Amino acid sequence: MPCPDLGALRASIDAPDGTPAPVRDHVRTCAACADTLAELHRNAELAAPAIALTAPAASPSPAAVEEALTRFEQRRARLAAATQAHDPAAEAPATEAPEAAGTPEAAPTAIPLRRRGRMARVGARTRAVAAGLVAALVLAGLLVTPGGRAAAAGFLAQFRSQRFAVISLDPAQSSQVADVVGGLVQTGVFTGSAAHLQGFGEPRPVPDLAMASRIAGFDVAAVDPSVLPAGVERTPQRILASPAREARITFDRDRALDYLRRHGRPDAKLPERYDGTELVVRIPSAVVQQFAGRDGGPALLVGKAGTLGLTTEGGASLEELREVVLGLPGLPGETVAQLRAIGDWRTTLPIPVPTDQVRSRPATVDGAEAVSLADQTGRLHALLWQRGGHIWGVAGVVSSDEALDVADSLG
């Protein structure tokens, strides 16, 4: 019989008892199909821990579920209150006609058309601001998840990444950080332009490395095929690129004071000049080469990006705003201590590592300091380092030695 396609070979793994005899017999006598089947087995084993990372370690207890639902309802109520307070039109009486809403019984609970559209816009804006805020805080070392002008008063502190520092987070700490960030966004302490924040960090496919280099503004070389691990295709399956851009996030002093006083800081004070200060996030351009395994699924990613930068424009310096954020009630004390222990926070990019999912250790790539990451099973590996004004990364379902071989080969 002719060689079966990948679907048939994959089916023989998922349901071995149902594999047709001709397929089994063919694989026994065909070296190419036997190699492909072995690779499919390997990829299936490697994919399992990756999928497992998206699931909790254990099913939550009924009490934990109830507590999570209560927190959700509280957040939703705060967001609704903030939206109503800053959007008087939210109370507009315009409603959807009963005929358009469906049956007469459904009409009383239908959401007004204008309200529904406004809710969608608020949701989109909140998600965009949240994404930008998390990115800004993480990249600048303000929190962990995730060329300004001279300030009118004081000096302008500037952050530009040159090295990494691992910030370890257990599940409880990750949840605490997420709660604080969510509260800052929902109450309007930090707001941003959706036009700047939408599509944050999402590269688009391009036909070749030449175009990717033009978009990124720096040269991107092809990966040497001789260093690619066995089972990984020799040429990229896809090339993704994103240009450099800027996001702006505005700090609201009055809302920050209200947030602090409602969270156990009744004596909180902030200078008036802080109001309206903008965090200006310089999002670097990036190029990712994605290589497939024999089954067609992604097996290896090789990335190159510019360096991350952050400045402030307005009355507060970056250092002053950083102190405000690190002093927020609700942040884990250990997390704040790790961030404060960073010697030169203006050049050190914190890397949040969830300790229940990922192991990390120091490494060296072609003489440069690097961070080596692996899932708990040791089947998924990644390397991250900075050199020559760029951030580099290699990640995939490969061994640590295979990842290092690829990393060392990059110029």
Summary of the structure (lengths in Angstrom):
residues: 411
radius of gyration: 25.3
end to end distance: 46.7
largest distance: 80.9
contacts: 1240
relative contact order: 0.14
helix: 43%
strand: 23%
